[in-house]
């Protein structure tokens, strides 16, 4: 079966198919029970709420009062999505990640079609969307999906600049945006593919890297350094300690488990193979073919070698890092998808159109069915996620009793033993306080403040020890199936103990 390379109609149809697959995957994930405690996504959500509720655009903090460990481009985009859509919601929080994944898929098609062909590139985009990693990233409320788009965009920009000898300004701008998403690692990652320029010397048709970088570097420093300087001025030394010493340098030297650089270098390739199945098998075959039988076409050969250097070099770089989790390798997945698409196309090229269509439909149905079973049935059974889902009953009780704006009106004071996910469900971001401080805040405005605490008796005991008039009254108690609990309490001043019930008491 012969495939046309690409006319405008074919390209449009392919992009429509890619968008349709993306919509199906995103809808499937969005309709699943909330998994915001998985990968601590509620922490990222708390940064968004800190922006929308508290105006913390430069530096965000979580419920514990800790400064965000990552730069703010992802929270900014989520906050903008919330403003546009009418408030922070699961949809607004997940939309930037979904669009970032779609952006990668479209980039695979647009860049690959002129060098690998339209069909192989379309298969590569579909492989990205229908892989375990792609299905997860499309609705992950973390920096990884956006970082993946910007790193891969930087790399592809570098490839195009290598081909044409111009366009480096665009590369540096995308790299700057990536830096204010997750840090400056993009500068190294984005350049790894350029090792292919050295590889091309052996063909007898070398293509050196050309073009200037002074203006681009200046813009990079202006964007990334400008945010850094403003954030430093806003938060002071605590910002430096968190972002530079704890996050950037801390993760480069050791991990929370005590691992050191290079001790588990095998993890990156294993993560890529496992999280990109079954397409990673085809990507591995494609890499072998790049070494053994490179394309005779100059443009195709340069791209396949660029992608190979980028992917293999990235695995080494990520493998050297002591702090390693599977999502970190996501920026390498698009390169693997582009290479895998060519191998899959080789397999189906000789098949009849009906057979190819049947395989495509079976693959789509199987992947979406498996994703549905996992995200709608299996994952919600995880104890931590199940407990957070149970907590919605407390939120429903609170809103039924105190109105839809409970958390902000009346304000809830969160004691430092309450889970952060509670604030996410209430769509507020308050720094958790000690029991003593909570009592002080309650005493300042007992009519407008409630307190969320694991054990209200401990508050009542502390209030009694103060010798102050009044009492702590427990209004609601939520108990999880695993035995944990959260209680909502208030301070009843002595002068109100025999008065008529306040509006908070009305059911």
PAPA-265461 format. One record per residue (C-alpha): residue number from 1; residue in one letter; x, y, z. Coordinates in Angstrom, 1 decimal. Example, Ala and Ser with C-alpha at 12.3 -4.5 7.8 and 13.67 -1.06 7.14 Angstrom:
# residues 2
1:A:12.3:-4.5:7.8
2:S:13.7:-1.1:7.1
//
This chain:
# residues 507
1:X:0.0:0.0:0.0
2:X:1.5:3.4:-1.1
3:X:1.1:6.4:1.2
4:X:1.2:9.9:-0.3
5:X:3.7:12.1:1.6
6:X:1.4:15.0:2.3
7:X:-0.9:17.4:0.6
8:X:-2.9:20.0:2.5
9:X:-6.0:17.8:2.7
10:X:-4.1:14.8:3.9
11:X:-2.4:16.8:6.5
12:X:-5.6:18.3:7.7
13:X:-7.3:14.9:7.9
14:X:-4.3:13.5:9.9
15:X:-4.4:16.4:12.3
16:X:-8.1:15.9:12.8
17:X:-7.5:12.2:13.6
18:X:-4.8:13.2:16.1
19:X:-7.1:15.8:17.7
20:X:-9.9:13.2:17.9
21:X:-7.6:10.7:19.7
22:X:-6.5:13.4:22.0
23:X:-10.0:14.4:22.9
24:X:-10.9:10.8:23.6
25:X:-8.0:10.3:25.9
26:X:-8.5:13.7:27.7
27:X:-12.2:13.1:28.1
28:X:-11.5:9.6:29.5
29:X:-9.1:11.0:32.1
30:X:-11.2:14.0:33.0
31:X:-14.2:11.8:33.6
32:X:-12.3:9.5:36.0
33:X:-12.4:9.9:39.8
34:X:-10.1:12.6:41.0
35:X:-6.5:11.3:41.6
36:X:-5.1:14.6:42.9
37:X:-3.2:13.0:45.7
38:X:-1.3:10.8:43.2
39:X:2.1:12.3:42.5
40:X:1.1:15.1:45.0
41:X:-0.8:16.9:42.3
42:X:-2.7:18.8:44.9
43:X:0.5:20.7:45.7
44:X:0.6:22.1:42.2
45:X:-3.0:22.9:42.6
46:X:-2.3:24.8:45.8
47:X:0.1:27.0:43.9
48:X:-2.6:27.8:41.4
49:X:-5.0:28.7:44.2
50:X:-2.4:30.8:45.9
51:X:-2.3:32.8:42.7
52:X:-6.0:33.1:42.1
53:X:-6.9:33.7:45.7
54:X:-3.9:35.5:47.1
55:X:-2.3:37.1:44.1
56:X:1.0:35.2:44.5
57:X:2.2:35.5:40.9
58:X:5.9:35.7:41.6
59:X:6.4:33.1:44.3
60:X:3.8:30.5:45.4
61:X:3.5:28.6:48.7
62:X:1.8:25.4:49.7
63:X:-0.4:24.7:52.7
64:X:2.6:24.2:54.9
65:X:3.9:27.7:53.9
66:X:6.8:26.2:51.9
67:X:7.9:28.0:48.8
68:X:7.2:26.2:45.5
69:X:10.2:24.2:44.4
70:X:9.6:24.8:40.7
71:X:9.4:28.1:38.6
72:X:5.9:29.4:38.0
73:X:5.0:29.1:34.3
74:X:2.8:26.0:34.8
75:X:0.9:27.6:37.7
76:X:0.5:30.8:35.7
77:X:-1.1:28.9:32.8
78:X:-3.4:27.0:35.1
79:X:-4.4:30.2:36.9
80:X:-5.1:31.9:33.5
81:X:-7.2:28.8:32.5
82:X:-9.1:29.2:35.8
83:X:-9.7:32.9:35.2
84:X:-11.0:32.2:31.7
85:X:-13.2:29.2:32.7
86:X:-14.7:30.8:35.8
87:X:-12.7:29.4:38.6
88:X:-10.2:26.7:39.7
89:X:-11.5:23.2:38.7
90:X:-10.2:19.9:37.7
91:X:-10.7:21.0:34.1
92:X:-8.8:24.2:34.4
93:X:-6.0:22.6:36.3
94:X:-5.6:19.8:33.7
95:X:-6.1:21.9:30.6
96:X:-2.6:23.2:30.2
97:X:-1.1:19.7:30.5
98:X:-3.6:18.4:27.9
99:X:-2.8:21.2:25.5
100:X:0.9:20.6:26.0
101:X:0.6:16.9:25.1
102:X:-1.5:17.9:22.0
103:X:1.2:20.4:21.1
104:X:3.8:17.7:21.1
105:X:1.7:15.4:19.0
106:X:1.1:18.2:16.4
107:X:4.8:19.0:16.4
108:X:5.6:15.4:15.6
109:X:3.3:15.5:12.6
110:X:4.4:18.9:11.3
111:X:8.2:18.2:11.6
112:X:8.2:14.6:10.7
113:X:5.9:14.7:7.6
114:X:8.5:16.4:5.3
115:X:11.3:14.1:6.4
116:X:9.8:10.8:7.4
117:X:6.5:11.0:5.6
118:X:3.0:11.9:6.8
119:X:1.8:8.4:7.8
120:X:4.9:7.5:9.9
121:X:4.6:10.9:11.6
122:X:0.9:10.4:12.2
123:X:1.6:7.0:13.7
124:X:4.2:8.5:15.9
125:X:1.8:11.2:17.2
126:X:-0.8:8.5:17.9
127:X:1.8:6.3:19.7
128:X:2.5:9.3:22.0
129:X:-1.1:9.8:22.8
130:X:-1.9:6.0:23.2
131:X:1.1:5.1:25.4
132:X:0.9:4.8:29.2
133:X:3.1:7.9:29.6
134:X:1.0:9.9:27.2
135:X:-2.3:8.9:28.8
136:X:-0.9:9.9:32.2
137:X:0.6:13.2:31.1
138:X:-2.5:14.4:29.3
139:X:-4.2:15.1:32.6
140:X:-1.3:15.4:35.1
141:X:-1.3:18.5:37.2
142:X:2.4:18.9:37.4
143:X:5.1:20.7:35.4
144:X:6.1:17.5:33.4
145:X:3.8:17.8:30.4
146:X:4.6:21.5:29.8
147:X:8.3:20.9:30.4
148:X:8.2:18.0:27.9
149:X:6.6:20.2:25.2
150:X:9.1:23.0:25.8
151:X:12.2:20.8:25.9
152:X:11.2:18.9:22.8
153:X:10.3:22.2:21.2
154:X:13.8:23.5:22.0
155:X:15.3:20.4:20.6
156:X:13.3:20.5:17.4
157:X:14.1:24.2:17.1
158:X:17.7:23.4:17.4
159:X:17.4:20.8:14.6
160:X:15.7:23.2:12.3
161:X:18.3:25.9:13.1
162:X:21.0:23.3:12.3
163:X:19.4:22.6:9.0
164:X:18.9:26.2:7.9
165:X:21.6:28.0:9.8
166:X:19.1:30.4:11.3
167:X:16.4:30.6:13.9
168:X:18.4:30.4:17.1
169:X:16.5:33.2:18.7
170:X:13.4:31.1:18.6
171:X:15.3:28.3:20.3
172:X:16.6:30.5:23.1
173:X:13.1:31.9:23.7
174:X:11.6:28.4:24.0
175:X:14.5:27.4:26.3
176:X:13.8:30.4:28.5
177:X:10.2:29.4:28.8
178:X:11.2:25.9:29.7
179:X:13.6:27.3:32.3
180:X:10.8:29.2:34.1
181:X:8.9:25.9:34.0
182:X:11.3:23.5:35.6
183:X:14.8:24.9:35.5
184:X:17.8:25.3:33.2
185:X:18.3:21.6:32.3
186:X:16.7:22.4:28.9
187:X:19.9:24.0:27.7
188:X:21.8:20.7:27.9
189:X:18.9:18.5:26.8
190:X:18.0:20.6:23.9
191:X:21.5:20.6:22.6
192:X:22.1:16.8:22.8
193:X:20.7:16.1:19.4
194:X:23.3:18.4:17.8
195:X:25.8:15.6:18.4
196:X:24.4:14.3:15.2
197:X:26.4:17.1:13.4
198:X:29.6:15.2:14.4
199:X:28.0:11.9:13.3
200:X:27.2:13.4:9.9
201:X:30.8:14.1:9.2
202:X:31.3:10.4:8.5
203:X:28.8:10.5:5.6
204:X:31.0:12.8:3.5
205:X:28.2:15.4:3.4
206:X:28.8:17.2:6.7
207:X:26.5:20.0:7.9
208:X:28.2:22.1:10.6
209:X:26.2:24.0:13.2
210:X:26.0:27.6:12.0
211:X:24.5:30.8:13.4
212:X:25.1:33.2:16.2
213:X:23.8:33.0:19.8
214:X:24.7:36.3:21.5
215:X:21.2:37.9:21.0
216:X:19.4:34.7:21.9
217:X:21.4:34.2:25.1
218:X:20.7:37.8:26.1
219:X:16.9:37.2:25.7
220:X:17.2:33.9:27.6
221:X:18.9:35.7:30.5
222:X:16.3:38.5:30.4
223:X:13.3:36.2:30.6
224:X:14.7:33.5:33.0
225:X:16.9:35.8:35.0
226:X:14.2:38.5:35.1
227:X:11.8:36.2:36.8
228:X:14.5:34.9:39.2
229:X:15.5:38.4:40.2
230:X:11.9:39.5:40.9
231:X:11.1:36.3:42.8
232:X:14.3:36.7:44.9
233:X:13.3:40.3:45.7
234:X:9.8:39.1:46.7
235:X:10.7:36.1:48.9
236:X:14.3:36.8:49.9
237:X:16.8:34.2:51.1
238:X:14.0:31.6:51.6
239:X:13.5:31.5:47.8
240:X:17.2:30.9:47.2
241:X:17.4:28.2:49.8
242:X:14.4:26.3:48.3
243:X:14.9:26.7:44.6
244:X:18.7:26.6:44.3
245:X:20.0:24.7:47.3
246:X:17.1:22.3:48.1
247:X:15.8:21.7:44.5
248:X:18.4:22.4:41.9
249:X:21.6:21.5:43.7
250:X:20.0:19.1:46.2
251:X:18.5:16.9:43.5
252:X:21.7:17.0:41.5
253:X:23.8:15.7:44.4
254:X:21.6:13.1:46.1
255:X:18.1:11.8:46.3
256:X:15.7:11.5:49.3
257:X:16.7:7.8:49.5
258:X:20.4:8.7:49.6
259:X:21.3:7.8:46.0
260:X:24.3:9.5:44.4
261:X:24.8:10.5:40.8
262:X:25.2:7.5:38.4
263:X:24.4:4.8:41.0
264:X:21.2:3.9:39.2
265:X:21.9:4.9:35.6
266:X:19.8:2.0:34.3
267:X:16.6:3.5:35.5
268:X:16.1:5.9:32.7
269:X:16.1:3.4:29.8
270:X:14.0:1.0:31.9
271:X:11.4:3.7:32.6
272:X:11.3:4.7:29.0
273:X:10.8:1.1:27.8
274:X:8.1:0.4:30.4
275:X:6.2:3.6:30.2
276:X:6.2:3.7:26.4
277:X:5.1:0.1:25.7
278:X:4.4:-1.3:23.2
279:X:5.8:1.5:21.1
280:X:9.2:1.5:22.9
281:X:9.9:-1.9:21.2
282:X:9.6:-0.3:17.8
283:X:11.6:2.7:19.0
284:X:14.4:0.3:20.0
285:X:14.4:-1.4:16.6
286:X:14.4:2.1:15.0
287:X:17.5:3.1:16.9
288:X:19.3:-0.1:15.8
289:X:18.3:0.6:12.2
290:X:19.7:4.2:12.5
291:X:23.1:2.7:13.3
292:X:23.0:-0.2:10.9
293:X:21.1:1.2:8.0
294:X:20.7:5.0:8.0
295:X:18.4:6.7:5.5
296:X:20.0:7.7:2.2
297:X:18.0:10.9:2.2
298:X:20.0:13.7:3.8
299:X:17.1:15.4:5.6
300:X:15.6:12.1:6.9
301:X:19.0:10.8:8.0
302:X:19.9:14.0:9.9
303:X:16.6:14.0:11.7
304:X:16.8:10.3:12.7
305:X:20.3:10.7:13.9
306:X:19.4:13.9:15.8
307:X:16.5:12.2:17.5
308:X:18.7:9.2:18.4
309:X:21.4:11.4:19.9
310:X:18.7:13.4:21.8
311:X:17.0:10.3:23.2
312:X:20.1:8.3:24.1
313:X:22.0:11.3:25.4
314:X:18.9:12.3:27.5
315:X:18.7:8.8:29.0
316:X:22.3:9.1:30.1
317:X:21.8:12.5:31.5
318:X:18.6:11.5:33.4
319:X:20.2:8.3:34.5
320:X:23.1:10.2:36.1
321:X:20.7:12.2:38.2
322:X:20.2:10.7:41.7
323:X:16.6:12.0:41.9
324:X:14.7:10.0:39.4
325:X:11.0:9.2:38.9
326:X:9.4:7.9:35.7
327:X:7.7:11.1:34.6
328:X:11.1:12.8:34.3
329:X:11.9:11.0:31.1
330:X:8.7:12.3:29.4
331:X:10.7:14.9:27.3
332:X:12.4:11.9:25.5
333:X:9.1:10.2:24.6
334:X:8.4:12.3:21.6
335:X:11.7:11.4:20.0
336:X:11.0:7.7:20.6
337:X:7.5:8.2:19.2
338:X:8.8:9.7:15.9
339:X:11.3:6.8:15.5
340:X:8.7:4.2:16.4
341:X:6.3:5.6:13.9
342:X:8.6:4.8:11.1
343:X:9.0:1.2:12.2
344:X:5.3:0.6:12.6
345:X:4.7:2.1:9.2
346:X:7.2:-0.4:7.7
347:X:5.2:-3.3:9.2
348:X:1.8:-2.2:8.1
349:X:2.9:-0.9:4.7
350:X:2.4:-4.3:3.0
351:X:-1.0:-5.0:4.6
352:X:-4.3:-4.5:2.9
353:X:-6.1:-1.2:3.8
354:X:-8.9:-3.1:5.6
355:X:-6.4:-5.0:7.7
356:X:-4.6:-1.9:8.6
357:X:-7.8:-0.1:9.5
358:X:-8.9:-3.1:11.6
359:X:-5.6:-3.1:13.5
360:X:-5.9:0.6:14.1
361:X:-9.4:0.3:15.5
362:X:-8.4:-2.7:17.7
363:X:-5.4:-0.8:19.0
364:X:-7.4:2.3:19.8
365:X:-10.2:0.3:21.5
366:X:-7.7:-1.9:23.5
367:X:-5.7:1.1:24.7
368:X:-8.7:3.2:25.7
369:X:-10.4:0.2:27.3
370:X:-7.3:-0.5:29.3
371:X:-6.9:3.1:30.4
372:X:-10.6:3.2:31.4
373:X:-10.2:0.1:33.5
374:X:-7.2:1.6:35.2
375:X:-8.2:5.2:35.8
376:X:-11.9:4.5:36.5
377:X:-11.7:1.3:38.5
378:X:-8.2:0.2:39.5
379:X:-6.5:3.4:40.6
380:X:-9.4:4.7:42.7
381:X:-9.0:1.6:44.9
382:X:-5.5:2.8:46.0
383:X:-5.8:3.5:49.8
384:X:-4.5:7.1:49.5
385:X:-6.7:8.0:46.6
386:X:-9.7:6.2:48.0
387:X:-9.4:8.2:51.3
388:X:-9.2:11.5:49.5
389:X:-12.3:10.6:47.5
390:X:-14.1:9.7:50.7
391:X:-13.2:13.2:52.0
392:X:-15.7:14.6:49.5
393:X:-18.5:13.7:51.9
394:X:-17.1:16.1:54.4
395:X:-16.9:18.8:51.7
396:X:-20.5:18.2:50.8
397:X:-21.6:18.4:54.4
398:X:-19.7:21.6:54.9
399:X:-21.2:23.3:51.8
400:X:-24.7:22.1:52.8
401:X:-24.3:23.6:56.2
402:X:-22.3:26.8:55.6
403:X:-22.8:27.6:51.9
404:X:-20.8:27.1:48.7
405:X:-18.1:29.5:49.8
406:X:-17.1:27.8:53.0
407:X:-13.4:27.8:53.4
408:X:-13.3:31.5:52.5
409:X:-16.6:32.6:54.0
410:X:-16.7:31.5:56.7
411:X:-13.0:31.2:56.8
412:X:-11.5:27.9:57.9
413:X:-8.3:27.8:59.8
414:X:-6.3:24.6:59.0
415:X:-4.3:23.0:61.8
416:X:-0.9:21.6:60.7
417:X:-2.1:18.0:61.0
418:X:-4.8:18.3:58.4
419:X:-4.2:16.9:54.9
420:X:-3.4:19.4:52.1
421:X:-6.0:17.8:49.8
422:X:-8.7:19.2:52.0
423:X:-7.8:22.7:50.9
424:X:-7.8:21.6:47.3
425:X:-11.3:20.4:47.5
426:X:-12.4:23.6:49.2
427:X:-10.5:25.7:46.6
428:X:-8.6:27.7:49.2
429:X:-4.9:28.1:50.1
430:X:-4.1:28.8:53.7
431:X:-0.9:28.2:55.5
432:X:-1.5:25.5:58.1
433:X:-0.9:26.7:61.7
434:X:-0.2:25.2:65.1
435:X:-3.0:24.4:67.6
436:X:-2.1:27.4:69.7
437:X:-2.1:29.8:66.7
438:X:-5.5:28.3:65.6
439:X:-7.0:29.1:69.0
440:X:-5.7:32.7:68.7
441:X:-7.2:33.1:65.3
442:X:-10.5:31.7:66.4
443:X:-10.6:34.1:69.4
444:X:-10.0:37.1:67.1
445:X:-13.2:36.4:65.1
446:X:-15.3:33.5:66.5
447:X:-18.3:34.4:64.4
448:X:-16.5:34.2:61.0
449:X:-13.9:31.5:61.6
450:X:-14.0:27.7:61.8
451:X:-11.1:25.3:62.4
452:X:-10.2:22.1:60.6
453:X:-8.3:19.7:62.9
454:X:-7.7:16.0:63.2
455:X:-8.7:16.0:66.9
456:X:-10.9:18.7:68.2
457:X:-10.5:17.5:71.8
458:X:-6.9:18.6:71.8
459:X:-8.0:22.1:70.9
460:X:-10.7:22.0:73.6
461:X:-8.0:20.9:76.1
462:X:-5.7:23.7:75.1
463:X:-8.5:26.3:75.4
464:X:-9.3:25.1:78.8
465:X:-5.7:25.3:79.9
466:X:-5.7:28.9:78.7
467:X:-8.3:29.6:81.3
468:X:-10.3:31.7:78.8
469:X:-14.1:31.8:78.8
470:X:-16.1:30.0:76.2
471:X:-15.6:26.5:74.7
472:X:-14.6:24.6:71.6
473:X:-17.6:23.0:69.9
474:X:-17.2:20.2:67.3
475:X:-19.6:20.8:64.4
476:X:-18.8:18.0:62.0
477:X:-16.7:14.8:62.2
478:X:-15.6:12.9:59.2
479:X:-14.1:9.4:59.6
480:X:-12.3:7.5:56.8
481:X:-12.6:3.8:56.4
482:X:-9.0:3.4:57.4
483:X:-9.7:5.1:60.8
484:X:-8.4:8.6:60.1
485:X:-10.6:11.6:60.8
486:X:-11.0:15.3:60.3
487:X:-13.2:17.5:62.6
488:X:-14.6:21.0:62.0
489:X:-14.9:23.0:65.2
490:X:-15.6:26.6:66.3
491:X:-15.1:28.7:69.3
492:X:-18.3:29.5:71.2
493:X:-17.6:32.6:73.4
494:X:-18.9:32.6:76.9
495:X:-21.4:35.4:76.1
496:X:-22.9:33.3:73.3
497:X:-23.2:30.0:75.2
498:X:-26.8:30.6:76.2
499:X:-27.8:32.7:73.2
500:X:-29.8:31.5:70.3
501:X:-28.0:29.4:67.7
502:X:-25.9:31.4:65.2
503:X:-26.4:31.1:61.5
504:X:-23.7:28.4:61.4
505:X:-25.9:26.1:63.5
506:X:-28.7:26.2:61.1
507:X:-29.0:23.1:58.9
//
